[in-house]
Amino acid sequence: MADAISNNLELLTCPICLDLLKDPVTLHCGHSYCMGCIKGCWDQEDHKGVYSCPQCRQTFSPRPVLKKNNIVAELVAQIRKTRNQRPSSSVARHFAGPGDVECDVCTGRKLKAVKSCLECLVSYCETHYRVHNDVNPGRKHSVIEATNQLQERICSHHKKVLEIFCRADQSCICYLCMMDNHKGHETVTAAAERTEKQKQWRWTQKRFQQRIQEKEKELLEVRKAVETLKSSAQTAVEDSERTFTEMIRTIEKRRTEVKELIRGQEKAEVSRAEELLKQLEQEIAEMKRRDTEMEKLSHTEDHIHFLKTFQSTVSNPTRSEDLSSVIINQSFSFEAVKKSVSTLKGQLEDICKQEIMKISAAVTEVHLTEPVTRDDFLKYSCHFKLDPSTAHRNLHLSEGNRSVEWRVQPQSYPDHPARFDPWWQVLCREGVSGRCYWEVELIRKWGGCVAVSYKSIGRKGRDNGCKFGRNDQSWRLDLFSCSSSFWHNNKKTELPLVHRSRIGVYVDHRAGTLAFYNISDTMTLLHRVQTTFTHILYPGFRFAYTGSSVKLL
């Protein structure tokens, strides 16, 4: 029986609260209500002295005494027990989940709302929506799909429905607002204004669609350009690989030729030297033989024999070619070859370096259009934080290490090899290796300096190797109250005086571009550098006077 009633829950649903009956009572007309709900209704009718059924409108006088209907109460209890033990899958599917609009009338676990009434400002589930239509049979309310935005339709001042549009203030108002803050203003109904705005929207939509078509055309062109670029790059890689392979083969061939030349000269000279060595060995043997004869002759006692033999022994000594001159000459000859090869190596390296720079410059020209407007620049916006380990002790960091101020009182920073000393400078943690844009604000008492630097810049000492802009490791823009200038590699470039304190910095590392802009209504170029960056760039700041500060925006 409980299962049969479960399929007809409306029989045990209070028509007032639209929930299962609580302490059910049954009137003489046969309709049942929660005791609390019907008492609440009749309390409002006490002044009439006549009480009625909210459903059939049958009247009662005097006010009936209400008694709990135990049979209906038992049925409701069984239904509640069955529902807790075995919830209906059909009902469970209609419970409101995350992101769903809940029924405003349901008590306990909310069901999913299907409609929202713009006059009642209430969202209803299927059951309560049917009751809503039964209660208002002759008056049709404006109903929309369930929404969580009903409160946006209520006036925050008068708690009335927003149904009027004030053209003077371009805002939605209620009818009481027309008598109050918007008295005398041109007003129309929200529906009329919607119709007018719809006309404007069609025109705007047409322009928007045209803009979409233009952007889609640009998108196709950019995609085509990207494909062309990829194809061109691949062709360039293949051509360069082929050219370098041919160059390597040529160098290998020349290396073999030089090697063969040296070996040929070596063979000729060694052959000549071996002939000289043979001749020298023969002469030494002959001289040793004569030396032995002279030694033997010196011991003879025959004076006449000694004198006759001595003259023939010491006369006509053998003279050989001077070998040392040959060896020395060949040594000088090979040194010349080594020197020539070394010179060729240096020349090749210089040529390669120059040509690679030209190739790099030519390649970096193949990139997308450089930004023009501030919105274009902001597409490449980068987030930086100052590195406390690099900050001079008189520089105070704040706002999450995005602001720095020069103070007389030193900070208790620990010793660190990366810390600048004695120059009042600081670098950021993050570096730039691609396209990047950032903005800074100089809160200057006298002025400050915006810089970019390689991480390899010196940190200790008063020489220019540690000072932004005074070496080939860094670039610096000076902005003082009486002058503006740019420094790099200890060369100064005077600039027009800059009065504004917001500066934009743009870097295209690959293209070798560094540019500083004065930010106002437009982007005004202050100075531009075109070079070849060999290392990652790090934003930095330098101070010359106490009280000055810089903030990363």
C-alpha positions, 0 to 999 in steps of 0.5 A: 500500500505504501508503494501505491501511495508513493506513486501518488505523493500529491495525495499526502502533500500539503497544498500550502507548503507543498511538502509531505504533511506534518501533523496532518488534519482533515477538514469537513470538506475532506481536504488535508493540510499540515496543522501549522499551515492551516492554522497560519491561513486561518489566523489571517481570517480571524478578523472576518469571522468566517474560515474557508478551505484554501482549495475548495473555498468551502466556508466554516463558522465558527472556526473548526477545532483541528484534530490530527488525522492519525491514519493519514499521519501513519501513512505519511510516516510510512512514506517517509520511512520508505523514502529514507530506506529506498529513495525513488530513482525518479525523484532522485534524478530531480534533486538539485545538484551543483550548478542547478537552480533549487526550488525555493518552495521545497523544504529539506532536500531541494528539488531541481527548479524548472521554472522561475516566475518573474512576478512571484520572483520564485523558482519552482520544481515541477510539482510546485510549478503545477500548484503555482498555476493552480493557485493563479488560474485566471492570472497568467504570470510571466514565467521563464526557464529556471534561473539564479538571477531573480534577485537581480530583478529586484530594486535594492531600494524599494524591493520591487520588481525592476520593470522600467528603464530610465534612459537618462541614467541608462539603468533599470528601475522599479515603478517607485523609483520613477517617483523618487530619484528618477522623477522627471526622467525619460522612462519606458518599459523594459520591453520597449527599451529591449526592442530599441536596444535589439535594433541597435544590437542588430546593427552592432552585431552586423559590425561585429560579424564583419569584424569577425570575418576580418579577423578570420581573414587575418587569422588565415593570412597569419596561418598561411604566413606561419606555414610559409615561414615553416616551409622557408625555414625548413628549406633554409635549414636544408640548404645551409646543411648542404652548403656546410657539408660541401664546405666541410668536404672542401676543407677536408680536401684541402686538409688532405692536399696540405697533408700530402704536400707536407708528406711529399716534401718530407719524403724528398728531404728525408731521401736527400738527408739519408744520402748525406747520412750515408756519405757522412758515415763513409767519411767517418769510417775513412777518417777513423781508418786514417786515425788508426794508421796515424796512431800506428805511425806515431809508434814507428822508430823508422824516421824515414818511413814516418816522414814519407807516410805522414805526408800522405796520411794527413793530406787531402782530408775529405770534405762533406756537405754541411747537413745542419743547414739542410735540416734548419732550412726544412724546419723553417719551411714547416713552421711556415706551413703551420703559420699559414694554416693557423692564419687560415683558421683565424680568417675562417673563424672571422669570416664565419663570425661575420657571416653568422651575425649577418645570417642572424640579423637576416633571420631575426627580421622574420618575425611578427609585426612589432607592437604599436599600441599599449594593448599590443605591448600588454600582450607580451606583459611579463611579471617580475620580482626583485631579487633581495640577494642582489639589492644594495643594503640601502635599498628597501624592498616592499609590496612582495618585492615589486617596489624598491626605495633608497633609504639612509638606514641600511637593511639587515641583508645577509652577505651574498656574492650577488649583492651590489656593493657599493653601487645602489642597484638591484636586479630582478629574479626573472630573466628575459629570453624572448619577447617581453614587456613591463612597466615601471613607475618612478616615484622620484624625489630627484630621479632614478634609472631603469636598466637591463643587464646580463647576470654576469655583470660585476657586483663588487667594486667601484669600477665601471664593470659593476655599474649599469650602463658603463659596460658592455654587459648592461643598458641604462635609461636615466630619468632625472628632474633636470635631464634624461639620457641613455648609457651603454658601454660607458657611452652617453646619449642625451635624450629630451627631458621626460616629465612623466614617471611611468615607463614601458620597457620592451625587449625582443631578445631574438631580434636584438631589440630593446626599447623604452617608452613614455606611457601616456595616452599614446606610447612615445618612444624614448630610445631604441637599441638594435643589437645582438644579445648573447645572454639572458637579460634581467631588469634592474634599477639604479638610484642616485639620491635618497628618497627615490623609489621605483615600482613594478606595475 
